[in-house]
């Protein structure tokens, strides 16, 4: 067997390395939604902000890059819709629309975009993974901060101060984790 045949091709995401089936895809979507819901329970309140620090963003970006754009979108859409319907898996075991719901909407879009980038190999090296995570985080904030401002009546400056600035260091740590996890997973896959 040649090295080229053993190496996963660009155009694949980690989930594509599993045997293909509709059952696999359904399980991956459900698992991605559940992982995001579990990660949301890692929640720390931020003084002066209605938005807590959670593991949600890390999970959403990991789901998108691992599952690809289509399955990542479906997993995060399922997460959002189930939470709106009453499943208590938003931050702090909450459900329904809240001032922070815009971040969840941003996560749906971000998981789709990072999933598309992963299909182009953006999760194969540390630097490319960093770029994909930064793009994903920017998308989450681009939707979440304006939603926060509209939902609470905050000014744009106040929404940035409450919904962006306190989270930058934590997001850098989350991006660093992804930069280690995803390329390492590909290295193990390439050895198989």
Order of alpha helices (4+ residues) and beta strands (2+ residues): alpha-alpha-beta-beta-alpha-alpha-alpha-alpha-alpha-alpha
